[in-house]
Amino acid sequence: MASNDHFRRLNYLYQLSAWHTLALARHDGEQALARAHARTLDLVAKRTRAKLLPQLKRTLCKRCHRLLLPQRTVECRLDASDSLVLRCRCGSAKRFAVGLDRDHKTFYEKPGNLR
């Protein structure tokens, strides 16, 4: 079970990765430090068995550990099958169903499931 210290460390690593991606990185070569922080976040979460929220998981590329930011590190487009496709610079794609059930909420978004 992960403790509060682990969650604080994960939060700090995510914020570092986001800051390096937004403020410092203009090219792929400059994003090495941001990607290293995101990779460390993933490793710490796995080692401590911390459950990351789906909203946080959706913003990280599983292949290259890049923070997925529209028009900065990812291309967004809508498919004909009503799915949002986020294509990372590394070539991997994440697909999200949109337009099917607009009232759908994940487990963590429903009231009363988190303390």
Biopython code that builds the backbone (N, CA, C, O; Angstrom):
import numpy as np
from Bio.PDB.StructureBuilder import StructureBuilder

atoms = [
    (1, "MET", "N", (0.841, -1.181, 0.000)),
    (1, "MET", "CA", (0.000, 0.000, 0.000)),
    (1, "MET", "C", (0.886, 1.243, 0.000)),
    (1, "MET", "O", (1.828, 1.345, 0.785)),
    (2, "ALA", "N", (0.579, 2.167, -0.872)),
    (2, "ALA", "CA", (1.378, 3.377, -0.993)),
    (2, "ALA", "C", (1.016, 4.369, 0.112)),
    (2, "ALA", "O", (-0.147, 4.499, 0.495)),
    (3, "SER", "N", (2.024, 5.056, 0.610)),
    (3, "SER", "CA", (1.790, 6.032, 1.669)),
    (3, "SER", "C", (1.658, 7.431, 1.063)),
    (3, "SER", "O", (1.808, 7.623, -0.144)),
    (4, "ASN", "N", (1.375, 8.392, 1.930)),
    (4, "ASN", "CA", (1.245, 9.773, 1.465)),
    (4, "ASN", "C", (2.551, 10.294, 0.889)),
    (4, "ASN", "O", (2.539, 11.103, -0.038)),
    (5, "ASP", "N", (3.677, 9.841, 1.425)),
    (5, "ASP", "CA", (4.969, 10.279, 0.902)),
    (5, "ASP", "C", (5.147, 9.844, -0.547)),
    (5, "ASP", "O", (5.689, 10.593, -1.359)),
    (6, "HIS", "N", (4.700, 8.654, -0.868)),
    (6, "HIS", "CA", (4.809, 8.173, -2.243)),
    (6, "HIS", "C", (3.928, 9.003, -3.173)),
    (6, "HIS", "O", (4.342, 9.348, -4.280)),
    (7, "PHE", "N", (2.723, 9.321, -2.728)),
    (7, "PHE", "CA", (1.831, 10.120, -3.565)),
    (7, "PHE", "C", (2.361, 11.539, -3.746)),
    (7, "PHE", "O", (2.200, 12.137, -4.809)),
    (8, "ARG", "N", (2.991, 12.071, -2.709)),
    (8, "ARG", "CA", (3.611, 13.398, -2.846)),
    (8, "ARG", "C", (4.753, 13.352, -3.853)),
    (8, "ARG", "O", (4.918, 14.269, -4.657)),
    (9, "ARG", "N", (5.529, 12.297, -3.805)),
    (9, "ARG", "CA", (6.635, 12.156, -4.760)),
    (9, "ARG", "C", (6.104, 12.006, -6.183)),
    (9, "ARG", "O", (6.650, 12.604, -7.110)),
    (10, "LEU", "N", (5.050, 11.218, -6.367)),
    (10, "LEU", "CA", (4.452, 11.053, -7.689)),
    (10, "LEU", "C", (3.900, 12.381, -8.201)),
    (10, "LEU", "O", (4.065, 12.714, -9.374)),
    (11, "ASN", "N", (3.251, 13.129, -7.330)),
    (11, "ASN", "CA", (2.718, 14.431, -7.709)),
    (11, "ASN", "C", (3.845, 15.372, -8.125)),
    (11, "ASN", "O", (3.733, 16.073, -9.130)),
    (12, "TYR", "N", (4.921, 15.386, -7.360)),
    (12, "TYR", "CA", (6.070, 16.239, -7.665)),
    (12, "TYR", "C", (6.694, 15.859, -9.007)),
    (12, "TYR", "O", (7.030, 16.737, -9.802)),
    (13, "LEU", "N", (6.852, 14.570, -9.265)),
    (13, "LEU", "CA", (7.432, 14.125, -10.532)),
    (13, "LEU", "C", (6.539, 14.496, -11.711)),
    (13, "LEU", "O", (7.039, 14.880, -12.768)),
    (14, "TYR", "N", (5.232, 14.386, -11.541)),
    (14, "TYR", "CA", (4.314, 14.765, -12.620)),
    (14, "TYR", "C", (4.392, 16.269, -12.885)),
    (14, "TYR", "O", (4.411, 16.695, -14.040)),
    (15, "GLN", "N", (4.436, 17.068, -11.830)),
    (15, "GLN", "CA", (4.538, 18.512, -12.003)),
    (15, "GLN", "C", (5.856, 18.901, -12.650)),
    (15, "GLN", "O", (5.891, 19.807, -13.483)),
    (16, "LEU", "N", (6.942, 18.226, -12.279)),
    (16, "LEU", "CA", (8.237, 18.487, -12.914)),
    (16, "LEU", "C", (8.201, 18.160, -14.399)),
    (16, "LEU", "O", (8.700, 18.927, -15.223)),
    (17, "SER", "N", (7.619, 17.037, -14.733)),
    (17, "SER", "CA", (7.519, 16.639, -16.130)),
    (17, "SER", "C", (6.685, 17.640, -16.920)),
    (17, "SER", "O", (7.049, 18.011, -18.035)),
    (18, "ALA", "N", (5.577, 18.075, -16.349)),
    (18, "ALA", "CA", (4.723, 19.056, -17.028)),
    (18, "ALA", "C", (5.443, 20.387, -17.187)),
    (18, "ALA", "O", (5.349, 21.015, -18.242)),
    (19, "TRP", "N", (6.152, 20.823, -16.167)),
    (19, "TRP", "CA", (6.856, 22.098, -16.245)),
    (19, "TRP", "C", (7.963, 22.054, -17.290)),
    (19, "TRP", "O", (8.112, 22.988, -18.078)),
    (20, "HIS", "N", (8.737, 20.977, -17.301)),
    (20, "HIS", "CA", (9.806, 20.859, -18.295)),
    (20, "HIS", "C", (9.236, 20.787, -19.703)),
    (20, "HIS", "O", (9.829, 21.324, -20.639)),
    (21, "THR", "N", (8.104, 20.137, -19.864)),
    (21, "THR", "CA", (7.497, 20.037, -21.190)),
    (21, "THR", "C", (6.965, 21.386, -21.649)),
    (21, "THR", "O", (7.147, 21.756, -22.809)),
    (22, "LEU", "N", (6.317, 22.119, -20.766)),
    (22, "LEU", "CA", (5.701, 23.392, -21.142)),
    (22, "LEU", "C", (6.699, 24.541, -21.224)),
    (22, "LEU", "O", (6.684, 25.303, -22.191)),
    (23, "ALA", "N", (7.550, 24.673, -20.241)),
    (23, "ALA", "CA", (8.397, 25.855, -20.146)),
    (23, "ALA", "C", (9.712, 25.737, -20.897)),
    (23, "ALA", "O", (10.164, 26.704, -21.510)),
    (24, "LEU", "N", (10.320, 24.582, -20.856)),
    (24, "LEU", "CA", (11.676, 24.478, -21.381)),
    (24, "LEU", "C", (11.777, 23.821, -22.745)),
    (24, "LEU", "O", (12.608, 24.215, -23.564)),
    (25, "ALA", "N", (10.960, 22.846, -22.992)),
    (25, "ALA", "CA", (11.159, 22.009, -24.177)),
    (25, "ALA", "C", (10.482, 22.603, -25.407)),
    (25, "ALA", "O", (9.265, 22.791, -25.428)),
    (26, "ARG", "N", (11.270, 22.893, -26.416)),
    (26, "ARG", "CA", (10.745, 23.333, -27.704)),
    (26, "ARG", "C", (10.971, 22.266, -28.771)),
    (26, "ARG", "O", (10.243, 22.209, -29.762)),
    (27, "HIS", "N", (11.968, 21.434, -28.568)),
    (27, "HIS", "CA", (12.300, 20.388, -29.530)),
    (27, "HIS", "C", (12.388, 19.052, -28.802)),
    (27, "HIS", "O", (12.406, 18.999, -27.573)),
    (28, "ASP", "N", (12.441, 17.973, -29.582)),
    (28, "ASP", "CA", (12.501, 16.633, -28.989)),
    (28, "ASP", "C", (13.735, 16.440, -28.114)),
    (28, "ASP", "O", (13.657, 15.782, -27.077)),
    (29, "GLY", "N", (14.863, 16.999, -28.515)),
    (29, "GLY", "CA", (16.094, 16.819, -27.757)),
    (29, "GLY", "C", (16.043, 17.440, -26.381)),
    (29, "GLY", "O", (16.703, 16.968, -25.455)),
    (30, "GLU", "N", (15.258, 18.501, -26.241)),
    (30, "GLU", "CA", (15.162, 19.195, -24.965)),
    (30, "GLU", "C", (14.144, 18.552, -24.024)),
    (30, "GLU", "O", (14.031, 18.965, -22.870)),
    (31, "GLN", "N", (13.409, 17.559, -24.492)),
    (31, "GLN", "CA", (12.393, 16.922, -23.659)),
    (31, "GLN", "C", (12.917, 15.690, -22.933)),
    (31, "GLN", "O", (12.138, 14.962, -22.318)),
    (32, "ALA", "N", (14.188, 15.449, -22.993)),
    (32, "ALA", "CA", (14.745, 14.252, -22.361)),
    (32, "ALA", "C", (14.526, 14.271, -20.847)),
    (32, "ALA", "O", (14.199, 13.243, -20.254)),
    (33, "LEU", "N", (14.704, 15.423, -20.230)),
    (33, "LEU", "CA", (14.537, 15.508, -18.780)),
    (33, "LEU", "C", (13.066, 15.334, -18.382)),
    (33, "LEU", "O", (12.768, 14.677, -17.384)),
    (34, "ALA", "N", (12.159, 15.913, -19.151)),
    (34, "ALA", "CA", (10.726, 15.755, -18.868)),
    (34, "ALA", "C", (10.314, 14.297, -19.002)),
    (34, "ALA", "O", (9.535, 13.792, -18.194)),
    (35, "ARG", "N", (10.833, 13.621, -20.019)),
    (35, "ARG", "CA", (10.509, 12.210, -20.214)),
    (35, "ARG", "C", (11.130, 11.348, -19.123)),
    (35, "ARG", "O", (10.546, 10.341, -18.724)),
    (36, "ALA", "N", (12.303, 11.730, -18.639)),
    (36, "ALA", "CA", (12.937, 10.984, -17.546)),
    (36, "ALA", "C", (12.103, 11.090, -16.269)),
    (36, "ALA", "O", (11.955, 10.111, -15.537)),
    (37, "HIS", "N", (11.564, 12.267, -16.006)),
    (37, "HIS", "CA", (10.704, 12.433, -14.826)),
    (37, "HIS", "C", (9.434, 11.596, -14.958)),
    (37, "HIS", "O", (8.988, 10.986, -13.986)),
    (38, "ALA", "N", (8.851, 11.565, -16.156)),
    (38, "ALA", "CA", (7.633, 10.773, -16.363)),
    (38, "ALA", "C", (7.932, 9.282, -16.236)),
    (38, "ALA", "O", (7.115, 8.528, -15.708)),
    (39, "ARG", "N", (9.088, 8.858, -16.713)),
    (39, "ARG", "CA", (9.467, 7.445, -16.580)),
    (39, "ARG", "C", (9.690, 7.087, -15.112)),
    (39, "ARG", "O", (9.273, 6.021, -14.661)),
    (40, "THR", "N", (10.341, 7.967, -14.374)),
    (40, "THR", "CA", (10.544, 7.743, -12.947)),
    (40, "THR", "C", (9.205, 7.675, -12.219)),
    (40, "THR", "O", (9.027, 6.857, -11.317)),
    (41, "LEU", "N", (8.265, 8.532, -12.610)),
    (41, "LEU", "CA", (6.921, 8.496, -12.034)),
    (41, "LEU", "C", (6.292, 7.130, -12.248)),
    (41, "LEU", "O", (5.712, 6.560, -11.324)),
    (42, "ASP", "N", (6.403, 6.603, -13.454)),
    (42, "ASP", "CA", (5.831, 5.291, -13.767)),
    (42, "ASP", "C", (6.504, 4.190, -12.946)),
    (42, "ASP", "O", (5.828, 3.303, -12.424)),
    (43, "LEU", "N", (7.821, 4.243, -12.832)),
    (43, "LEU", "CA", (8.545, 3.221, -12.073)),
    (43, "LEU", "C", (8.219, 3.276, -10.580)),
    (43, "LEU", "O", (8.046, 2.237, -9.943)),
    (44, "VAL", "N", (8.137, 4.479, -10.026)),
    (44, "VAL", "CA", (7.810, 4.621, -8.604)),
    (44, "VAL", "C", (6.388, 4.126, -8.338)),
    (44, "VAL", "O", (6.135, 3.469, -7.329)),
    (45, "ALA", "N", (5.468, 4.441, -9.241)),
    (45, "ALA", "CA", (4.083, 3.985, -9.068)),
    (45, "ALA", "C", (4.003, 2.463, -9.097)),
    (45, "ALA", "O", (3.253, 1.865, -8.325)),
    (46, "LYS", "N", (4.766, 1.840, -9.974)),
    (46, "LYS", "CA", (4.746, 0.377, -10.046)),
    (46, "LYS", "C", (5.412, -0.254, -8.832)),
    (46, "LYS", "O", (4.918, -1.245, -8.293)),
    (47, "ARG", "N", (6.528, 0.314, -8.404)),
    (47, "ARG", "CA", (7.254, -0.264, -7.281)),
    (47, "ARG", "C", (6.487, -0.127, -5.971)),
    (47, "ARG", "O", (6.522, -1.030, -5.135)),
    (48, "THR", "N", (5.801, 0.986, -5.788)),
    (48, "THR", "CA", (5.071, 1.210, -4.541)),
    (48, "THR", "C", (3.624, 0.744, -4.620)),
    (48, "THR", "O", (2.875, 0.875, -3.652)),
    (49, "ARG", "N", (3.230, 0.207, -5.754)),
    (49, "ARG", "CA", (1.861, -0.258, -5.993)),
    (49, "ARG", "C", (0.835, 0.852, -5.809)),
    (49, "ARG", "O", (-0.271, 0.623, -5.318)),
    (50, "ALA", "N", (1.217, 2.047, -6.208)),
    (50, "ALA", "CA", (0.304, 3.186, -6.130)),
    (50, "ALA", "C", (-0.621, 3.163, -7.334)),
    (50, "ALA", "O", (-0.179, 2.943, -8.462)),
    (51, "LYS", "N", (-1.878, 3.385, -7.097)),
    (51, "LYS", "CA", (-2.868, 3.411, -8.170)),
    (51, "LYS", "C", (-2.975, 4.836, -8.698)),
    (51, "LYS", "O", (-3.428, 5.735, -7.990)),
    (52, "LEU", "N", (-2.560, 5.037, -9.932)),
    (52, "LEU", "CA", (-2.672, 6.350, -10.548)),
    (52, "LEU", "C", (-4.083, 6.544, -11.089)),
    (52, "LEU", "O", (-4.706, 5.604, -11.582)),
    (53, "LEU", "N", (-4.570, 7.755, -10.993)),
    (53, "LEU", "CA", (-5.899, 8.062, -11.506)),
    (53, "LEU", "C", (-5.921, 7.934, -13.025)),
    (53, "LEU", "O", (-4.918, 8.217, -13.681)),
    (54, "PRO", "N", (-7.046, 7.514, -13.592)),
    (54, "PRO", "CA", (-7.135, 7.393, -15.048)),
    (54, "PRO", "C", (-6.878, 8.716, -15.772)),
    (54, "PRO", "O", (-6.335, 8.719, -16.876)),
    (55, "GLN", "N", (-7.265, 9.843, -15.155)),
    (55, "GLN", "CA", (-7.014, 11.137, -15.777)),
    (55, "GLN", "C", (-5.519, 11.388, -15.937)),
    (55, "GLN", "O", (-5.091, 11.987, -16.923)),
    (56, "LEU", "N", (-4.732, 10.939, -14.984)),
    (56, "LEU", "CA", (-3.287, 11.105, -15.068)),
    (56, "LEU", "C", (-2.687, 10.133, -16.076)),
    (56, "LEU", "O", (-1.782, 10.495, -16.829)),
    (57, "LYS", "N", (-3.187, 8.905, -16.092)),
    (57, "LYS", "CA", (-2.673, 7.911, -17.036)),
    (57, "LYS", "C", (-2.928, 8.324, -18.476)),
    (57, "LYS", "O", (-2.122, 8.035, -19.361)),
    (58, "ARG", "N", (-4.048, 8.999, -18.714)),
    (58, "ARG", "CA", (-4.395, 9.412, -20.076)),
    (58, "ARG", "C", (-3.473, 10.486, -20.612)),
    (58, "ARG", "O", (-3.429, 10.708, -21.822)),
    (59, "THR", "N", (-2.737, 11.157, -19.748)),
    (59, "THR", "CA", (-1.865, 12.235, -20.203)),
    (59, "THR", "C", (-0.429, 11.782, -20.411)),
    (59, "THR", "O", (0.428, 12.605, -20.733)),
    (60, "LEU", "N", (-0.142, 10.502, -20.238)),
    (60, "LEU", "CA", (1.215, 9.993, -20.424)),
    (60, "LEU", "C", (1.245, 8.950, -21.532)),
    (60, "LEU", "O", (0.352, 8.108, -21.626)),
    (61, "CYS", "N", (2.276, 9.009, -22.368)),
    (61, "CYS", "CA", (2.460, 8.005, -23.413)),
    (61, "CYS", "C", (3.137, 6.791, -22.781)),
    (61, "CYS", "O", (4.152, 6.925, -22.098)),
    (62, "LYS", "N", (2.577, 5.619, -23.011)),
    (62, "LYS", "CA", (3.147, 4.402, -22.432)),
    (62, "LYS", "C", (4.427, 3.986, -23.133)),
    (62, "LYS", "O", (5.264, 3.301, -22.545)),
    (63, "ARG", "N", (4.586, 4.392, -24.374)),
    (63, "ARG", "CA", (5.727, 3.943, -25.164)),
    (63, "ARG", "C", (6.982, 4.781, -24.908)),
    (63, "ARG", "O", (8.062, 4.234, -24.686)),
    (64, "CYS", "N", (6.836, 6.110, -24.940)),
    (64, "CYS", "CA", (8.025, 6.963, -24.814)),
    (64, "CYS", "C", (8.017, 7.818, -23.549)),
    (64, "CYS", "O", (8.934, 8.613, -23.344)),
    (65, "HIS", "N", (7.004, 7.674, -22.700)),
    (65, "HIS", "CA", (6.887, 8.402, -21.431)),
    (65, "HIS", "C", (6.904, 9.916, -21.636)),
    (65, "HIS", "O", (7.559, 10.650, -20.895)),
    (66, "ARG", "N", (6.183, 10.360, -22.641)),
    (66, "ARG", "CA", (6.077, 11.784, -22.927)),
    (66, "ARG", "C", (4.732, 12.284, -22.406)),
    (66, "ARG", "O", (3.734, 11.565, -22.471)),
    (67, "LEU", "N", (4.702, 13.501, -21.894)),
    (67, "LEU", "CA", (3.453, 14.105, -21.467)),
    (67, "LEU", "C", (2.672, 14.508, -22.713)),
    (67, "LEU", "O", (3.200, 15.218, -23.568)),
    (68, "LEU", "N", (1.435, 14.068, -22.825)),
    (68, "LEU", "CA", (0.633, 14.305, -24.023)),
    (68, "LEU", "C", (-0.100, 15.636, -23.905)),
    (68, "LEU", "O", (-1.090, 15.753, -23.183)),
    (69, "LEU", "N", (0.398, 16.629, -24.621)),
    (69, "LEU", "CA", (-0.209, 17.951, -24.632)),
    (69, "LEU", "C", (-0.595, 18.305, -26.061)),
    (69, "LEU", "O", (0.259, 18.287, -26.947)),
    (70, "PRO", "N", (-1.867, 18.628, -26.306)),
    (70, "PRO", "CA", (-2.305, 18.952, -27.668)),
    (70, "PRO", "C", (-1.507, 20.117, -28.253)),
    (70, "PRO", "O", (-1.216, 21.091, -27.559)),
    (71, "GLN", "N", (-1.164, 20.008, -29.517)),
    (71, "GLN", "CA", (-0.417, 20.976, -30.308)),
    (71, "GLN", "C", (1.012, 21.176, -29.821)),
    (71, "GLN", "O", (1.725, 22.018, -30.368)),
    (72, "ARG", "N", (1.446, 20.442, -28.827)),
    (72, "ARG", "CA", (2.823, 20.545, -28.373)),
    (72, "ARG", "C", (3.539, 19.209, -28.552)),
    (72, "ARG", "O", (4.618, 19.162, -29.142)),
    (73, "THR", "N", (2.954, 18.132, -28.054)),
    (73, "THR", "CA", (3.591, 16.820, -28.155)),
    (73, "THR", "C", (2.693, 15.773, -28.789)),
    (73, "THR", "O", (3.112, 14.627, -28.955)),
    (74, "VAL", "N", (1.474, 16.136, -29.144)),
    (74, "VAL", "CA", (0.529, 15.150, -29.665)),
    (74, "VAL", "C", (-0.370, 15.806, -30.717)),
    (74, "VAL", "O", (-0.688, 16.992, -30.632)),
    (75, "GLU", "N", (-0.770, 15.009, -31.705)),
    (75, "GLU", "CA", (-1.728, 15.455, -32.712)),
    (75, "GLU", "C", (-3.089, 14.861, -32.368)),
    (75, "GLU", "O", (-3.195, 13.667, -32.089)),
    (76, "CYS", "N", (-4.126, 15.688, -32.387)),
    (76, "CYS", "CA", (-5.482, 15.238, -32.081)),
    (76, "CYS", "C", (-6.314, 15.244, -33.355)),
    (76, "CYS", "O", (-6.230, 16.167, -34.165)),
    (77, "ARG", "N", (-7.115, 14.202, -33.517)),
    (77, "ARG", "CA", (-8.056, 14.178, -34.641)),
    (77, "ARG", "C", (-9.215, 13.264, -34.282)),
    (77, "ARG", "O", (-9.108, 12.399, -33.414)),
    (78, "LEU", "N", (-10.329, 13.481, -34.976)),
    (78, "LEU", "CA", (-11.517, 12.657, -34.786)),
    (78, "LEU", "C", (-11.623, 11.665, -35.923)),
    (78, "LEU", "O", (-11.499, 12.031, -37.091)),
    (79, "ASP", "N", (-11.851, 10.409, -35.583)),
    (79, "ASP", "CA", (-12.079, 9.374, -36.587)),
    (79, "ASP", "C", (-13.546, 9.363, -36.989)),
    (79, "ASP", "O", (-14.397, 9.969, -36.337)),
    (80, "ALA", "N", (-13.814, 8.664, -38.073)),
    (80, "ALA", "CA", (-15.197, 8.520, -38.526)),
    (80, "ALA", "C", (-16.014, 7.668, -37.561)),
    (80, "ALA", "O", (-17.243, 7.748, -37.552)),
    (81, "SER", "N", (-15.350, 6.863, -36.759)),
    (81, "SER", "CA", (-16.051, 5.977, -35.820)),
    (81, "SER", "C", (-16.277, 6.643, -34.461)),
    (81, "SER", "O", (-16.377, 5.956, -33.445)),
    (82, "ASP", "N", (-16.357, 7.968, -34.439)),
    (82, "ASP", "CA", (-16.584, 8.731, -33.208)),
    (82, "ASP", "C", (-15.570, 8.400, -32.124)),
    (82, "ASP", "O", (-15.936, 8.115, -30.984)),
    (83, "SER", "N", (-14.308, 8.440, -32.484)),
    (83, "SER", "CA", (-13.262, 8.247, -31.490)),
    (83, "SER", "C", (-12.206, 9.331, -31.663)),
    (83, "SER", "O", (-11.830, 9.686, -32.780)),
    (84, "LEU", "N", (-11.746, 9.840, -30.546)),
    (84, "LEU", "CA", (-10.687, 10.832, -30.529)),
    (84, "LEU", "C", (-9.363, 10.092, -30.542)),
    (84, "LEU", "O", (-9.123, 9.233, -29.694)),
    (85, "VAL", "N", (-8.500, 10.417, -31.499)),
    (85, "VAL", "CA", (-7.213, 9.750, -31.632)),
    (85, "VAL", "C", (-6.123, 10.744, -31.274)),
    (85, "VAL", "O", (-6.009, 11.802, -31.893)),
    (86, "LEU", "N", (-5.322, 10.405, -30.275)),
    (86, "LEU", "CA", (-4.164, 11.198, -29.892)),
    (86, "LEU", "C", (-2.925, 10.457, -30.368)),
    (86, "LEU", "O", (-2.625, 9.366, -29.884)),
    (87, "ARG", "N", (-2.204, 11.050, -31.320)),
    (87, "ARG", "CA", (-1.018, 10.406, -31.873)),
    (87, "ARG", "C", (0.222, 11.130, -31.360)),
    (87, "ARG", "O", (0.434, 12.310, -31.641)),
    (88, "CYS", "N", (1.030, 10.404, -30.608)),
    (88, "CYS", "CA", (2.253, 10.939, -30.015)),
    (88, "CYS", "C", (3.331, 11.075, -31.090)),
    (88, "CYS", "O", (3.202, 10.521, -32.181)),
    (89, "ARG", "N", (4.379, 11.804, -30.778)),
    (89, "ARG", "CA", (5.489, 11.956, -31.726)),
    (89, "ARG", "C", (6.226, 10.647, -31.973)),
    (89, "ARG", "O", (6.866, 10.480, -33.011)),
    (90, "CYS", "N", (6.139, 9.722, -31.031)),
    (90, "CYS", "CA", (6.819, 8.436, -31.194)),
    (90, "CYS", "C", (6.048, 7.505, -32.122)),
    (90, "CYS", "O", (6.579, 6.472, -32.532)),
    (91, "GLY", "N", (4.801, 7.850, -32.464)),
    (91, "GLY", "CA", (4.010, 7.037, -33.372)),
    (91, "GLY", "C", (2.899, 6.252, -32.708)),
    (91, "GLY", "O", (2.020, 5.735, -33.397)),
    (92, "SER", "N", (2.912, 6.149, -31.394)),
    (92, "SER", "CA", (1.842, 5.410, -30.719)),
    (92, "SER", "C", (0.580, 6.271, -30.676)),
    (92, "SER", "O", (0.645, 7.500, -30.688)),
    (93, "ALA", "N", (-0.560, 5.599, -30.627)),
    (93, "ALA", "CA", (-1.837, 6.310, -30.638)),
    (93, "ALA", "C", (-2.715, 5.834, -29.493)),
    (93, "ALA", "O", (-2.733, 4.651, -29.153)),
    (94, "LYS", "N", (-3.437, 6.769, -28.910)),
    (94, "LYS", "CA", (-4.434, 6.456, -27.892)),
    (94, "LYS", "C", (-5.784, 6.835, -28.464)),
    (94, "LYS", "O", (-5.943, 7.901, -29.059)),
    (95, "ARG", "N", (-6.756, 5.953, -28.280)),
    (95, "ARG", "CA", (-8.103, 6.190, -28.798)),
    (95, "ARG", "C", (-9.078, 6.291, -27.634)),
    (95, "ARG", "O", (-9.053, 5.486, -26.703)),
    (96, "PHE", "N", (-9.935, 7.301, -27.714)),
    (96, "PHE", "CA", (-10.952, 7.520, -26.698)),
    (96, "PHE", "C", (-12.298, 7.658, -27.386)),
    (96, "PHE", "O", (-12.439, 8.429, -28.335)),
    (97, "ALA", "N", (-13.276, 6.922, -26.918)),
    (97, "ALA", "CA", (-14.624, 7.002, -27.478)),
    (97, "ALA", "C", (-15.270, 8.313, -27.041)),
    (97, "ALA", "O", (-15.289, 8.644, -25.856)),
    (98, "VAL", "N", (-15.793, 9.046, -28.002)),
    (98, "VAL", "CA", (-16.480, 10.301, -27.700)),
    (98, "VAL", "C", (-17.840, 10.283, -28.381)),
    (98, "VAL", "O", (-18.023, 9.639, -29.414)),
    (99, "GLY", "N", (-18.773, 10.983, -27.802)),
    (99, "GLY", "CA", (-20.077, 11.127, -28.418)),
    (99, "GLY", "C", (-21.043, 9.992, -28.151)),
    (99, "GLY", "O", (-22.206, 10.090, -28.542)),
    (100, "LEU", "N", (-20.620, 8.924, -27.506)),
    (100, "LEU", "CA", (-21.520, 7.805, -27.268)),
    (100, "LEU", "C", (-22.416, 8.057, -26.063)),
    (100, "LEU", "O", (-23.640, 8.025, -26.186)),
    (101, "ASP", "N", (-21.836, 8.301, -24.926)),
    (101, "ASP", "CA", (-22.594, 8.561, -23.706)),
    (101, "ASP", "C", (-21.941, 9.747, -23.000)),
    (101, "ASP", "O", (-20.947, 9.584, -22.292)),
    (102, "ARG", "N", (-22.488, 10.906, -23.191)),
    (102, "ARG", "CA", (-21.876, 12.123, -22.647)),
    (102, "ARG", "C", (-21.989, 12.210, -21.125)),
    (102, "ARG", "O", (-21.243, 12.963, -20.498)),
    (103, "ASP", "N", (-22.895, 11.465, -20.529)),
    (103, "ASP", "CA", (-23.066, 11.490, -19.080)),
    (103, "ASP", "C", (-22.221, 10.441, -18.368)),
    (103, "ASP", "O", (-22.297, 10.326, -17.145)),
    (104, "HIS", "N", (-21.420, 9.676, -19.098)),
    (104, "HIS", "CA", (-20.609, 8.621, -18.497)),
    (104, "HIS", "C", (-19.530, 9.226, -17.606)),
    (104, "HIS", "O", (-18.870, 10.196, -17.979)),
    (105, "LYS", "N", (-19.365, 8.645, -16.436)),
    (105, "LYS", "CA", (-18.319, 9.065, -15.511)),
    (105, "LYS", "C", (-17.525, 7.840, -15.100)),
    (105, "LYS", "O", (-18.082, 6.757, -14.917)),
    (106, "THR", "N", (-16.222, 8.017, -14.956)),
    (106, "THR", "CA", (-15.395, 6.916, -14.500)),
    (106, "THR", "C", (-15.651, 6.677, -13.015)),
    (106, "THR", "O", (-16.332, 7.466, -12.360)),
    (107, "PHE", "N", (-15.109, 5.601, -12.500)),
    (107, "PHE", "CA", (-15.303, 5.237, -11.097)),
    (107, "PHE", "C", (-14.827, 6.359, -10.180)),
    (107, "PHE", "O", (-15.484, 6.672, -9.187)),
    (108, "TYR", "N", (-13.697, 6.957, -10.509)),
    (108, "TYR", "CA", (-13.120, 7.983, -9.650)),
    (108, "TYR", "C", (-13.847, 9.315, -9.761)),
    (108, "TYR", "O", (-13.726, 10.153, -8.867)),
    (109, "GLU", "N", (-14.605, 9.533, -10.842)),
    (109, "GLU", "CA", (-15.347, 10.775, -11.012)),
    (109, "GLU", "C", (-16.711, 10.742, -10.322)),
    (109, "GLU", "O", (-17.324, 11.790, -10.123)),
    (110, "LYS", "N", (-17.190, 9.561, -9.957)),
    (110, "LYS", "CA", (-18.494, 9.450, -9.309)),
    (110, "LYS", "C", (-18.382, 9.906, -7.854)),
    (110, "LYS", "O", (-17.410, 9.580, -7.172)),
    (111, "PRO", "N", (-19.380, 10.664, -7.379)),
    (111, "PRO", "CA", (-19.305, 11.140, -5.993)),
    (111, "PRO", "C", (-19.431, 9.989, -4.998)),
    (111, "PRO", "O", (-20.216, 9.060, -5.188)),
    (112, "GLY", "N", (-18.642, 10.075, -3.940)),
    (112, "GLY", "CA", (-18.720, 9.080, -2.884)),
    (112, "GLY", "C", (-17.740, 7.931, -3.020)),
    (112, "GLY", "O", (-17.624, 7.126, -2.096)),
    (113, "ASN", "N", (-17.032, 7.820, -4.130)),
    (113, "ASN", "CA", (-16.100, 6.710, -4.302)),
    (113, "ASN", "C", (-14.715, 7.020, -3.749)),
    (113, "ASN", "O", (-13.960, 6.101, -3.430)),
    (114, "LEU", "N", (-14.376, 8.274, -3.634)),
    (114, "LEU", "CA", (-13.097, 8.659, -3.047)),
    (114, "LEU", "C", (-13.348, 9.296, -1.693)),
    (114, "LEU", "O", (-14.353, 9.976, -1.486)),
    (115, "ARG", "N", (-12.450, 9.072, -0.805)),
    (115, "ARG", "CA", (-12.601, 9.650, 0.536)),
    (115, "ARG", "C", (-11.979, 10.997, 0.594)),
    (115, "ARG", "O", (-12.004, 11.643, 1.642)),
]
sb = StructureBuilder()
sb.init_structure("model")
sb.init_model(0)
sb.init_chain("A")
sb.init_seg("    ")
for serial, (resi, resn, name, xyz) in enumerate(atoms, 1):
    if name == "N":
        sb.init_residue(resn, " ", resi, " ")
    sb.init_atom(name, np.array(xyz, "f"), 0.0, 1.0, " ", f" {name:<3s}", serial, name[0])
structure = sb.get_structure()
